[in-house]
Amino acid sequence: MTTPARQPFLRGAAILALAAATAVDLSAAAGASGPDRSGRPAPHRISPHFHLESVGSWRSERLERESLAALERWYRSFMIAFAAEPPTPIRVRLYSERTFHASTGAPSWADGSYARGQGIQVASGGVARLEPAMERVLAHELAHAFITARSAGRAPRWLQEGLAQALAPGGEDPPAPVAASSPDDLDHAGAHAFVQALIAAHGLATLLDLVAGLGQGEELGAAFRSRLGGPEGALLAGWQRSRSRATAETRP
């Protein structure tokens, strides 16, 4: 995939490598969030691309350090994949399980969120160190930041969600497709399954190029037709038919 802005991003990669090698943990930086058990303000932690703080009555310095390190690793990976970078620094807030939903307004089933202007917000669950499930949430929300930036906020919701799930590490296999008359009607699991099918048929690079095209102002239908062979509704209908046939053929 080539874009007019590739050279600045390559220079950015070299700068990032130097910054990561010389990064200093400024855990005493100004700015307070929730108090820790001692009642003292919880400081920000700063890395080359993130400002992280814990919110609530409990915090773990080890979790904060490991979260920043993981985010920087995924930032480098996504920067290469997307050939672009979101505006930085990205604000990251780690909430206790009890305060996350009340503070963010996220639905009860969600354990993370991303929005421009608000950054990444994650329920840490009160753990003392970074576990694979939480790293997956951090990577998933960071993927949203890259998709939003690369598409200039124009990626449809189902593509945003499905691609972020595909790019995050681990997780369960997509379930059987759900009934939906439009991609916009897909839930998170359906969006994941549909995007995985598009990746299998056309390749991840093609979908990332589509996201870049949207960011460059391409009309949505034209972007899908030129790269995937049809508009999003027709692609969904074709995928559903093929899955229905496959299911019928496996029945005794």
N, C-alpha and C positions, 0 to 999 in steps of 0.2 A: 504494500500500500504506500502510495506516495502522496504527499501533500506539499503545498507551497511553503509551509512553515517548518518542514522537517529539519533544516539546518539549525535554526535556533534551538530546537528540542535536542538535537545531538549535542550542541554546546552545553545545554542545560544538564545533560547526563554527565558530562565531564565535571561540571561544577558540583553536581550532586554527589558524585563519588568522592570528591575532595571534602565536601562538607560532612558527609557521613563518616569519613575517616577521622575527622578532627572535631566531631560533635562533642559538646560539653553539656552535661545534664545540669541545667540551671534550675534546680528544684526550689530555690529560694526566691525565684522571680516574684515581682509584685503581683498582687491580685489574689483575692480570697474567694473560696467557694464555701462549701459546708465545713463546719468544725470537725476535727477528729475527736477521739475519745478524751484527749487531754484538754479539749476546749480551744486549742489554738487554731488559727485559720489554716485551711489546707491550701498549699501553694500550687501555682501552675508548674508543670514540667514542660520544658521546651526542647524540641528537636528541630532539625532543618526545615520540616514542613508542617509541624503540628504544635499546637498549644493544648496541653492536656490538664484537666483538673478533675478531682473527685468531688462529688456532690452528695451530701448526706452525713450521717453520724459515724460512718466507718470508712476507713481507707487503708490501702496496703501500698507502701512504697514499692515493693517488689512488683506487684501487679501493674502499677503505673509505668515502671521502667520497662517491663516486658511488653506491655501494650504498645508503648512508643517504638520499641525496637521492631516489633512485628509490623506495625503500620508503615514504618520506613521501608522494610523489606517489600511489602506489597505495593508501596508507592513506586519503588523502582521498577517492579515487574509491570505494573499497569502503565507507567510512563512509556516503557518500551512498546507495549502492546498497542496503546492508543496513539503513540507519537504525539502526545499532547499532555498538558498538565492543568489541573484546576487551580484557581487562585489560592495562594497560600499566604500565611499559615492557615491550616484548617483547625477549627476549634473542635476538641474532643472532650466530652463530658461523660464520666463514669458514675452511674447512679447505683445506689443500693436497690435491691429488688423492690423494697417497700415504696421508695420514692419515685421510681422511674415512670410508671404509668400516670401517677398523679401529677408529676411535674411536666411531662412531655405531652400528655393527651394521646399517647400511642394506644392502639387497640390492645386488648388483654392478651392476645396471642403473640404480640410482637415483643422482641427483646432488643431492638435497635431501630434507629431512624436516622435519616439524613435529609436536610433541607438547606438550600442556599441561604446564607445569612445566619443559620443556626448551627451548622456543622454536623458532626457525628455525635449521636447520643446513644449510649449503650447501658443496659442493665448488667451490672457486674455480678449480681447474685451473692455478694459478700465473700467472694473467694479471695484467697491471699496471693495466688499466682495465676498467670495466664494459662487457661486450659484450651484444648483444641476447639471446643464448641464456641468459646468466646472469641477466639482468634477468627473463626469463620464469620462471626457476626461483624467484627471489625473490618475484615476484608470485604464482606458484602456491602457494608455501608460506604466504604471507601470506593468500591466499584461504582456505586451510585454517583459519587462526586465526580468521577472521571467521565461517566456516561453523560451526566448533566452538562459538564463543561464542553465535552467534545461535540455534543449535539446542539449546543447553545440552548439547552432546555427543551428541545423539540422532539426528543424520542418519545413515542407513545408509552403510556404507563406499562402495558404488557411487555414491551421490549425492554424498558428500563428494568423491570422486576426479573424477567426471565434471564436476561443477560447478566445481571448482578449475581443471580443464583448460580449461573453456569460458571462464572469467573471465580466465585468463592471456593475455598478448598473443602473437600469432603462433602458431607451431607448425604441424604438418601437419594436413591434413584428416583427420577420423576415417575409419578403414578400414571395409571391409564388416563387417557384424555377425558376431559369432562365435556358435557354438552354445552356449546356456546355458539350463538349465531354470529358473533363478531369477536375479534380478538380483544376488544375493549371489555367484553363480558367475562373473560377468563379470570379465575382467581389466581393466587400466587402459584399454587401447584400446577394449574393448567398452563400458566404463562411459562413456567420452567420447562414443562414437557414440550410445549410448542417450540420454544427457542432451541432446546436441545435437538429437536428434529430438524430445524433449519440449519443448525451447525453441522449436523451429520450429513445433510444433503449438499450444503454449499460451502462449508468451512467457516471457522471462526473469523478469519481475516476478512471474509466477505461481509459479515455482519458488522465488524468494526469499521469497514470502509463505508457501509451504509450509514452508520452513526456519524461518521465524519462528513458525509455528504449532506446530511440534515443540518449539521452545524455550519456548512457553507451556503445554506439557503435553498437547497434542492427541495422541490415539492415532494410531499410524503409519498404519494402514489408513484411518481416518476422514479423516486429513489428505490422503491421496492421492485418496480418492473425492470429497471435497468440491471439490477444485481441478482434478483431472485426469480425473475421471470413472470411476475404477476403482482397485483395488489394484495395487500395483507389479508383481506377477506377471502379472496380466492385461494390463497396459500393455506389458510386455516381450513377451508372446506375440503381441499385436496388432501391435507394431512388427516383429517377426520375420516374421510372415505377410505384411505389406505389402511388406517388402523382398524377400522371396522371390518374390512376384508380380511386382514391378518387375524383378527380375533375369531371371525367366522371359520376360517380355514383350520384353526387349531381345535375347534370343538369336535367332540366325538360324533 
